[in-house]
Amino acid sequence: MVSKISEGVEISVETFYQAEYSNPASNEFMFAYKIKINNYNNFSIQLRAKKRSVY
């Protein structure tokens, strides 16, 4: 798990390789991600957008 705290907000990401959905012979690999957001501030925050990257 990788975590980073910035301006009182912690983002943690855990990656899981999904072997049952992957096909290494065709160079196809599937991953799942668990993302956790903790707000350590005394005010609310809002996730307004997310970006999706495919390499």
mmJSON file of the N, C-alpha and C atoms, coordinates in Angstrom:
{"data_MODEL":{"atom_site":{
"group_PDB":["ATOM","ATOM","ATOM","ATOM","ATOM","ATOM","ATOM","ATOM","ATOM","ATOM","ATOM","ATOM","ATOM","ATOM","ATOM","ATOM","ATOM","ATOM","ATOM","ATOM","ATOM","ATOM","ATOM","ATOM","ATOM","ATOM","ATOM","ATOM","ATOM","ATOM","ATOM","ATOM","ATOM","ATOM","ATOM","ATOM","ATOM","ATOM","ATOM","ATOM","ATOM","ATOM","ATOM","ATOM","ATOM","ATOM","ATOM","ATOM","ATOM","ATOM","ATOM","ATOM","ATOM","ATOM","ATOM","ATOM","ATOM","ATOM","ATOM","ATOM","ATOM","ATOM","ATOM","ATOM","ATOM","ATOM","ATOM","ATOM","ATOM","ATOM","ATOM","ATOM","ATOM","ATOM","ATOM","ATOM","ATOM","ATOM","ATOM","ATOM","ATOM","ATOM","ATOM","ATOM","ATOM","ATOM","ATOM","ATOM","ATOM","ATOM","ATOM","ATOM","ATOM","ATOM","ATOM","ATOM","ATOM","ATOM","ATOM","ATOM","ATOM","ATOM","ATOM","ATOM","ATOM","ATOM","ATOM","ATOM","ATOM","ATOM","ATOM","ATOM","ATOM","ATOM","ATOM","ATOM","ATOM","ATOM","ATOM","ATOM","ATOM","ATOM","ATOM","ATOM","ATOM","ATOM","ATOM","ATOM","ATOM","ATOM","ATOM","ATOM","ATOM","ATOM","ATOM","ATOM","ATOM","ATOM","ATOM","ATOM","ATOM","ATOM","ATOM","ATOM","ATOM","ATOM","ATOM","ATOM","ATOM","ATOM","ATOM","ATOM","ATOM","ATOM","ATOM","ATOM","ATOM","ATOM","ATOM","ATOM","ATOM","ATOM","ATOM","ATOM","ATOM"],
"id":[1,2,3,4,5,6,7,8,9,10,11,12,13,14,15,16,17,18,19,20,21,22,23,24,25,26,27,28,29,30,31,32,33,34,35,36,37,38,39,40,41,42,43,44,45,46,47,48,49,50,51,52,53,54,55,56,57,58,59,60,61,62,63,64,65,66,67,68,69,70,71,72,73,74,75,76,77,78,79,80,81,82,83,84,85,86,87,88,89,90,91,92,93,94,95,96,97,98,99,100,101,102,103,104,105,106,107,108,109,110,111,112,113,114,115,116,117,118,119,120,121,122,123,124,125,126,127,128,129,130,131,132,133,134,135,136,137,138,139,140,141,142,143,144,145,146,147,148,149,150,151,152,153,154,155,156,157,158,159,160,161,162,163,164,165],
"type_symbol":["N","C","C","N","C","C","N","C","C","N","C","C","N","C","C","N","C","C","N","C","C","N","C","C","N","C","C","N","C","C","N","C","C","N","C","C","N","C","C","N","C","C","N","C","C","N","C","C","N","C","C","N","C","C","N","C","C","N","C","C","N","C","C","N","C","C","N","C","C","N","C","C","N","C","C","N","C","C","N","C","C","N","C","C","N","C","C","N","C","C","N","C","C","N","C","C","N","C","C","N","C","C","N","C","C","N","C","C","N","C","C","N","C","C","N","C","C","N","C","C","N","C","C","N","C","C","N","C","C","N","C","C","N","C","C","N","C","C","N","C","C","N","C","C","N","C","C","N","C","C","N","C","C","N","C","C","N","C","C","N","C","C","N","C","C"],
"label_atom_id":["N","CA","C","N","CA","C","N","CA","C","N","CA","C","N","CA","C","N","CA","C","N","CA","C","N","CA","C","N","CA","C","N","CA","C","N","CA","C","N","CA","C","N","CA","C","N","CA","C","N","CA","C","N","CA","C","N","CA","C","N","CA","C","N","CA","C","N","CA","C","N","CA","C","N","CA","C","N","CA","C","N","CA","C","N","CA","C","N","CA","C","N","CA","C","N","CA","C","N","CA","C","N","CA","C","N","CA","C","N","CA","C","N","CA","C","N","CA","C","N","CA","C","N","CA","C","N","CA","C","N","CA","C","N","CA","C","N","CA","C","N","CA","C","N","CA","C","N","CA","C","N","CA","C","N","CA","C","N","CA","C","N","CA","C","N","CA","C","N","CA","C","N","CA","C","N","CA","C","N","CA","C","N","CA","C","N","CA","C","N","CA","C"],
"label_alt_id":[null,null,null,null,null,null,null,null,null,null,null,null,null,null,null,null,null,null,null,null,null,null,null,null,null,null,null,null,null,null,null,null,null,null,null,null,null,null,null,null,null,null,null,null,null,null,null,null,null,null,null,null,null,null,null,null,null,null,null,null,null,null,null,null,null,null,null,null,null,null,null,null,null,null,null,null,null,null,null,null,null,null,null,null,null,null,null,null,null,null,null,null,null,null,null,null,null,null,null,null,null,null,null,null,null,null,null,null,null,null,null,null,null,null,null,null,null,null,null,null,null,null,null,null,null,null,null,null,null,null,null,null,null,null,null,null,null,null,null,null,null,null,null,null,null,null,null,null,null,null,null,null,null,null,null,null,null,null,null,null,null,null,null,null,null],
"label_comp_id":["MET","MET","MET","VAL","VAL","VAL","SER","SER","SER","LYS","LYS","LYS","ILE","ILE","ILE","SER","SER","SER","GLU","GLU","GLU","GLY","GLY","GLY","VAL","VAL","VAL","GLU","GLU","GLU","ILE","ILE","ILE","SER","SER","SER","VAL","VAL","VAL","GLU","GLU","GLU","THR","THR","THR","PHE","PHE","PHE","TYR","TYR","TYR","GLN","GLN","GLN","ALA","ALA","ALA","GLU","GLU","GLU","TYR","TYR","TYR","SER","SER","SER","ASN","ASN","ASN","PRO","PRO","PRO","ALA","ALA","ALA","SER","SER","SER","ASN","ASN","ASN","GLU","GLU","GLU","PHE","PHE","PHE","MET","MET","MET","PHE","PHE","PHE","ALA","ALA","ALA","TYR","TYR","TYR","LYS","LYS","LYS","ILE","ILE","ILE","LYS","LYS","LYS","ILE","ILE","ILE","ASN","ASN","ASN","ASN","ASN","ASN","TYR","TYR","TYR","ASN","ASN","ASN","ASN","ASN","ASN","PHE","PHE","PHE","SER","SER","SER","ILE","ILE","ILE","GLN","GLN","GLN","LEU","LEU","LEU","ARG","ARG","ARG","ALA","ALA","ALA","LYS","LYS","LYS","LYS","LYS","LYS","ARG","ARG","ARG","SER","SER","SER","VAL","VAL","VAL","TYR","TYR","TYR"],
"label_asym_id":["A","A","A","A","A","A","A","A","A","A","A","A","A","A","A","A","A","A","A","A","A","A","A","A","A","A","A","A","A","A","A","A","A","A","A","A","A","A","A","A","A","A","A","A","A","A","A","A","A","A","A","A","A","A","A","A","A","A","A","A","A","A","A","A","A","A","A","A","A","A","A","A","A","A","A","A","A","A","A","A","A","A","A","A","A","A","A","A","A","A","A","A","A","A","A","A","A","A","A","A","A","A","A","A","A","A","A","A","A","A","A","A","A","A","A","A","A","A","A","A","A","A","A","A","A","A","A","A","A","A","A","A","A","A","A","A","A","A","A","A","A","A","A","A","A","A","A","A","A","A","A","A","A","A","A","A","A","A","A","A","A","A","A","A","A"],
"label_entity_id":["1","1","1","1","1","1","1","1","1","1","1","1","1","1","1","1","1","1","1","1","1","1","1","1","1","1","1","1","1","1","1","1","1","1","1","1","1","1","1","1","1","1","1","1","1","1","1","1","1","1","1","1","1","1","1","1","1","1","1","1","1","1","1","1","1","1","1","1","1","1","1","1","1","1","1","1","1","1","1","1","1","1","1","1","1","1","1","1","1","1","1","1","1","1","1","1","1","1","1","1","1","1","1","1","1","1","1","1","1","1","1","1","1","1","1","1","1","1","1","1","1","1","1","1","1","1","1","1","1","1","1","1","1","1","1","1","1","1","1","1","1","1","1","1","1","1","1","1","1","1","1","1","1","1","1","1","1","1","1","1","1","1","1","1","1"],
"label_seq_id":[1,1,1,2,2,2,3,3,3,4,4,4,5,5,5,6,6,6,7,7,7,8,8,8,9,9,9,10,10,10,11,11,11,12,12,12,13,13,13,14,14,14,15,15,15,16,16,16,17,17,17,18,18,18,19,19,19,20,20,20,21,21,21,22,22,22,23,23,23,24,24,24,25,25,25,26,26,26,27,27,27,28,28,28,29,29,29,30,30,30,31,31,31,32,32,32,33,33,33,34,34,34,35,35,35,36,36,36,37,37,37,38,38,38,39,39,39,40,40,40,41,41,41,42,42,42,43,43,43,44,44,44,45,45,45,46,46,46,47,47,47,48,48,48,49,49,49,50,50,50,51,51,51,52,52,52,53,53,53,54,54,54,55,55,55],
"pdbx_PDB_ins_code":[null,null,null,null,null,null,null,null,null,null,null,null,null,null,null,null,null,null,null,null,null,null,null,null,null,null,null,null,null,null,null,null,null,null,null,null,null,null,null,null,null,null,null,null,null,null,null,null,null,null,null,null,null,null,null,null,null,null,null,null,null,null,null,null,null,null,null,null,null,null,null,null,null,null,null,null,null,null,null,null,null,null,null,null,null,null,null,null,null,null,null,null,null,null,null,null,null,null,null,null,null,null,null,null,null,null,null,null,null,null,null,null,null,null,null,null,null,null,null,null,null,null,null,null,null,null,null,null,null,null,null,null,null,null,null,null,null,null,null,null,null,null,null,null,null,null,null,null,null,null,null,null,null,null,null,null,null,null,null,null,null,null,null,null,null],
"Cartn_x":[0.845,0.0,0.895,0.51,1.224,0.299,0.833,0.04,0.769,-0.003,0.54,-0.435,0.107,-0.708,-0.34,-1.353,-1.16,-2.311,-2.0,-2.995,-4.055,-3.627,-4.536,-5.377,-5.118,-5.877,-4.91,-5.235,-4.401,-5.074,-4.31,-4.776,-3.918,-4.558,-3.86,-4.355,-3.423,-3.772,-3.13,-3.936,-3.458,-3.819,-2.856,-3.04,-3.082,-3.973,-4.115,-4.054,-3.151,-3.072,-4.192,-4.953,-6.082,-5.7,-5.064,-4.56,-5.673,-6.853,-7.953,-8.508,-8.225,-8.685,-7.549,-6.355,-5.183,-4.832,-4.132,-3.651,-2.233,-1.236,0.148,0.664,0.172,0.625,0.253,-0.843,-1.27,-0.869,-0.025,0.435,-0.738,-1.74,-2.908,-2.917,-2.952,-2.872,-3.964,-4.675,-5.758,-5.364,-5.635,-5.363,-6.617,-6.781,-7.837,-7.152,-7.848,-7.284,-8.247,-7.704,-8.466,-7.924,-8.782,-8.376,-9.11,-8.351,-8.914,-8.536,-9.505,-9.285,-9.657,-8.707,-8.954,-8.771,-9.745,-9.678,-9.343,-8.164,-7.745,-8.006,-8.691,-9.033,-10.31,-10.606,-11.851,-12.946,-12.78,-13.784,-13.966,-15.104,-15.425,-14.628,-14.407,-13.792,-14.702,-14.485,-15.305,-14.423,-14.578,-13.909,-14.708,-14.098,-14.841,-14.63,-13.511,-13.236,-12.185,-12.136,-11.074,-10.584,-9.312,-8.721,-8.404,-8.584,-8.304,-7.184,-6.137,-4.989,-4.864,-4.61,-4.366,-3.039,-2.151,-0.815,-0.69],
"Cartn_y":[-1.169,0.0,1.238,2.213,3.484,4.567,5.434,6.514,7.838,8.911,10.27,11.191,12.077,13.081,14.443,15.199,16.551,17.419,18.519,19.475,18.805,17.851,17.206,16.093,15.698,14.622,13.501,12.296,11.123,10.285,9.958,9.075,7.813,6.659,5.373,4.536,3.881,3.049,1.685,0.654,-0.723,-1.372,-2.036,-2.635,-4.152,-4.785,-6.229,-6.751,-7.671,-8.314,-9.334,-9.298,-10.192,-11.27,-12.316,-13.378,-14.039,-14.198,-14.892,-14.103,-12.793,-11.963,-11.543,-12.039,-11.665,-12.757,-12.355,-13.291,-12.874,-13.297,-12.88,-13.25,-14.342,-14.745,-13.704,-12.963,-11.897,-10.514,-10.517,-9.263,-8.433,-9.133,-8.488,-8.769,-7.72,-7.846,-6.998,-7.566,-6.866,-6.602,-5.386,-5.002,-4.38,-4.538,-3.87,-2.951,-1.894,-0.905,-0.627,-0.527,-0.112,1.257,2.265,3.627,4.059,4.569,5.026,6.494,7.321,8.747,9.061,9.626,10.064,11.568,12.238,13.681,13.95,14.517,14.829,16.293,17.009,18.401,18.479,19.671,19.85,20.459,20.306,20.75,19.665,19.689,18.681,18.922,17.852,17.923,17.195,17.438,16.794,16.355,15.104,14.605,15.102,15.966,16.603,15.929,15.264,14.613,13.543,12.608,11.617,11.462,11.211,11.006,9.535,9.038,7.64,7.601,6.854,6.734,5.294,5.129,3.805,3.886,2.994,3.003,1.888],
"Cartn_z":[0.0,0.0,0.0,-0.786,-0.874,-0.331,0.539,1.128,0.997,0.889,0.822,1.532,2.386,3.065,2.515,2.122,1.607,2.102,2.738,3.222,4.095,4.929,5.86,5.283,4.051,3.413,3.049,3.496,3.195,2.118,1.079,0.009,0.058,0.162,0.169,-1.002,-1.682,-2.837,-2.673,-2.851,-2.822,-4.158,-4.775,-6.094,-5.978,-6.738,-6.736,-8.172,-8.434,-9.752,-9.863,-10.94,-11.157,-12.178,-11.703,-12.587,-13.393,-12.775,-13.452,-14.639,-14.691,-15.799,-16.729,-16.469,-17.256,-18.25,-19.312,-20.318,-20.692,-19.894,-20.147,-21.538,-22.107,-23.439,-24.495,-24.25,-25.16,-24.639,-23.614,-23.001,-22.459,-21.88,-21.285,-19.792,-18.991,-17.544,-16.905,-15.925,-15.246,-13.794,-13.35,-11.971,-11.374,-10.071,-9.321,-8.32,-7.945,-7.035,-5.893,-4.69,-3.518,-3.113,-3.122,-2.803,-1.539,-0.57,0.692,0.893,1.263,1.49,2.933,3.686,5.06,5.134,5.736,5.93,7.398,7.656,9.019,9.375,8.531,8.788,9.619,10.137,10.881,10.003,8.687,7.725,6.672,6.005,4.99,3.713,2.991,1.67,0.691,-0.595,-1.616,-2.768,-3.196,-4.387,-5.584,-6.385,-7.474,-8.823,-9.007,-10.288,-10.065,-10.978,-10.968,-12.394,-12.518,-13.846,-13.999,-15.18,-15.471,-16.496,-16.165,-17.064,-17.533,-18.792,-19.367,-20.102,-19.76,-20.386,-21.394],
"occupancy":[1.0,1.0,1.0,1.0,1.0,1.0,1.0,1.0,1.0,1.0,1.0,1.0,1.0,1.0,1.0,1.0,1.0,1.0,1.0,1.0,1.0,1.0,1.0,1.0,1.0,1.0,1.0,1.0,1.0,1.0,1.0,1.0,1.0,1.0,1.0,1.0,1.0,1.0,1.0,1.0,1.0,1.0,1.0,1.0,1.0,1.0,1.0,1.0,1.0,1.0,1.0,1.0,1.0,1.0,1.0,1.0,1.0,1.0,1.0,1.0,1.0,1.0,1.0,1.0,1.0,1.0,1.0,1.0,1.0,1.0,1.0,1.0,1.0,1.0,1.0,1.0,1.0,1.0,1.0,1.0,1.0,1.0,1.0,1.0,1.0,1.0,1.0,1.0,1.0,1.0,1.0,1.0,1.0,1.0,1.0,1.0,1.0,1.0,1.0,1.0,1.0,1.0,1.0,1.0,1.0,1.0,1.0,1.0,1.0,1.0,1.0,1.0,1.0,1.0,1.0,1.0,1.0,1.0,1.0,1.0,1.0,1.0,1.0,1.0,1.0,1.0,1.0,1.0,1.0,1.0,1.0,1.0,1.0,1.0,1.0,1.0,1.0,1.0,1.0,1.0,1.0,1.0,1.0,1.0,1.0,1.0,1.0,1.0,1.0,1.0,1.0,1.0,1.0,1.0,1.0,1.0,1.0,1.0,1.0,1.0,1.0,1.0,1.0,1.0,1.0],
"B_iso_or_equiv":[0.0,0.0,0.0,0.0,0.0,0.0,0.0,0.0,0.0,0.0,0.0,0.0,0.0,0.0,0.0,0.0,0.0,0.0,0.0,0.0,0.0,0.0,0.0,0.0,0.0,0.0,0.0,0.0,0.0,0.0,0.0,0.0,0.0,0.0,0.0,0.0,0.0,0.0,0.0,0.0,0.0,0.0,0.0,0.0,0.0,0.0,0.0,0.0,0.0,0.0,0.0,0.0,0.0,0.0,0.0,0.0,0.0,0.0,0.0,0.0,0.0,0.0,0.0,0.0,0.0,0.0,0.0,0.0,0.0,0.0,0.0,0.0,0.0,0.0,0.0,0.0,0.0,0.0,0.0,0.0,0.0,0.0,0.0,0.0,0.0,0.0,0.0,0.0,0.0,0.0,0.0,0.0,0.0,0.0,0.0,0.0,0.0,0.0,0.0,0.0,0.0,0.0,0.0,0.0,0.0,0.0,0.0,0.0,0.0,0.0,0.0,0.0,0.0,0.0,0.0,0.0,0.0,0.0,0.0,0.0,0.0,0.0,0.0,0.0,0.0,0.0,0.0,0.0,0.0,0.0,0.0,0.0,0.0,0.0,0.0,0.0,0.0,0.0,0.0,0.0,0.0,0.0,0.0,0.0,0.0,0.0,0.0,0.0,0.0,0.0,0.0,0.0,0.0,0.0,0.0,0.0,0.0,0.0,0.0,0.0,0.0,0.0,0.0,0.0,0.0],
"pdbx_formal_charge":[null,null,null,null,null,null,null,null,null,null,null,null,null,null,null,null,null,null,null,null,null,null,null,null,null,null,null,null,null,null,null,null,null,null,null,null,null,null,null,null,null,null,null,null,null,null,null,null,null,null,null,null,null,null,null,null,null,null,null,null,null,null,null,null,null,null,null,null,null,null,null,null,null,null,null,null,null,null,null,null,null,null,null,null,null,null,null,null,null,null,null,null,null,null,null,null,null,null,null,null,null,null,null,null,null,null,null,null,null,null,null,null,null,null,null,null,null,null,null,null,null,null,null,null,null,null,null,null,null,null,null,null,null,null,null,null,null,null,null,null,null,null,null,null,null,null,null,null,null,null,null,null,null,null,null,null,null,null,null,null,null,null,null,null,null],
"auth_seq_id":[1,1,1,2,2,2,3,3,3,4,4,4,5,5,5,6,6,6,7,7,7,8,8,8,9,9,9,10,10,10,11,11,11,12,12,12,13,13,13,14,14,14,15,15,15,16,16,16,17,17,17,18,18,18,19,19,19,20,20,20,21,21,21,22,22,22,23,23,23,24,24,24,25,25,25,26,26,26,27,27,27,28,28,28,29,29,29,30,30,30,31,31,31,32,32,32,33,33,33,34,34,34,35,35,35,36,36,36,37,37,37,38,38,38,39,39,39,40,40,40,41,41,41,42,42,42,43,43,43,44,44,44,45,45,45,46,46,46,47,47,47,48,48,48,49,49,49,50,50,50,51,51,51,52,52,52,53,53,53,54,54,54,55,55,55],
"auth_comp_id":["MET","MET","MET","VAL","VAL","VAL","SER","SER","SER","LYS","LYS","LYS","ILE","ILE","ILE","SER","SER","SER","GLU","GLU","GLU","GLY","GLY","GLY","VAL","VAL","VAL","GLU","GLU","GLU","ILE","ILE","ILE","SER","SER","SER","VAL","VAL","VAL","GLU","GLU","GLU","THR","THR","THR","PHE","PHE","PHE","TYR","TYR","TYR","GLN","GLN","GLN","ALA","ALA","ALA","GLU","GLU","GLU","TYR","TYR","TYR","SER","SER","SER","ASN","ASN","ASN","PRO","PRO","PRO","ALA","ALA","ALA","SER","SER","SER","ASN","ASN","ASN","GLU","GLU","GLU","PHE","PHE","PHE","MET","MET","MET","PHE","PHE","PHE","ALA","ALA","ALA","TYR","TYR","TYR","LYS","LYS","LYS","ILE","ILE","ILE","LYS","LYS","LYS","ILE","ILE","ILE","ASN","ASN","ASN","ASN","ASN","ASN","TYR","TYR","TYR","ASN","ASN","ASN","ASN","ASN","ASN","PHE","PHE","PHE","SER","SER","SER","ILE","ILE","ILE","GLN","GLN","GLN","LEU","LEU","LEU","ARG","ARG","ARG","ALA","ALA","ALA","LYS","LYS","LYS","LYS","LYS","LYS","ARG","ARG","ARG","SER","SER","SER","VAL","VAL","VAL","TYR","TYR","TYR"],
"auth_asym_id":["A","A","A","A","A","A","A","A","A","A","A","A","A","A","A","A","A","A","A","A","A","A","A","A","A","A","A","A","A","A","A","A","A","A","A","A","A","A","A","A","A","A","A","A","A","A","A","A","A","A","A","A","A","A","A","A","A","A","A","A","A","A","A","A","A","A","A","A","A","A","A","A","A","A","A","A","A","A","A","A","A","A","A","A","A","A","A","A","A","A","A","A","A","A","A","A","A","A","A","A","A","A","A","A","A","A","A","A","A","A","A","A","A","A","A","A","A","A","A","A","A","A","A","A","A","A","A","A","A","A","A","A","A","A","A","A","A","A","A","A","A","A","A","A","A","A","A","A","A","A","A","A","A","A","A","A","A","A","A","A","A","A","A","A","A"],
"auth_atom_id":["N","CA","C","N","CA","C","N","CA","C","N","CA","C","N","CA","C","N","CA","C","N","CA","C","N","CA","C","N","CA","C","N","CA","C","N","CA","C","N","CA","C","N","CA","C","N","CA","C","N","CA","C","N","CA","C","N","CA","C","N","CA","C","N","CA","C","N","CA","C","N","CA","C","N","CA","C","N","CA","C","N","CA","C","N","CA","C","N","CA","C","N","CA","C","N","CA","C","N","CA","C","N","CA","C","N","CA","C","N","CA","C","N","CA","C","N","CA","C","N","CA","C","N","CA","C","N","CA","C","N","CA","C","N","CA","C","N","CA","C","N","CA","C","N","CA","C","N","CA","C","N","CA","C","N","CA","C","N","CA","C","N","CA","C","N","CA","C","N","CA","C","N","CA","C","N","CA","C","N","CA","C","N","CA","C","N","CA","C","N","CA","C"],
"pdbx_PDB_model_num":[1,1,1,1,1,1,1,1,1,1,1,1,1,1,1,1,1,1,1,1,1,1,1,1,1,1,1,1,1,1,1,1,1,1,1,1,1,1,1,1,1,1,1,1,1,1,1,1,1,1,1,1,1,1,1,1,1,1,1,1,1,1,1,1,1,1,1,1,1,1,1,1,1,1,1,1,1,1,1,1,1,1,1,1,1,1,1,1,1,1,1,1,1,1,1,1,1,1,1,1,1,1,1,1,1,1,1,1,1,1,1,1,1,1,1,1,1,1,1,1,1,1,1,1,1,1,1,1,1,1,1,1,1,1,1,1,1,1,1,1,1,1,1,1,1,1,1,1,1,1,1,1,1,1,1,1,1,1,1,1,1,1,1,1,1]
}}}
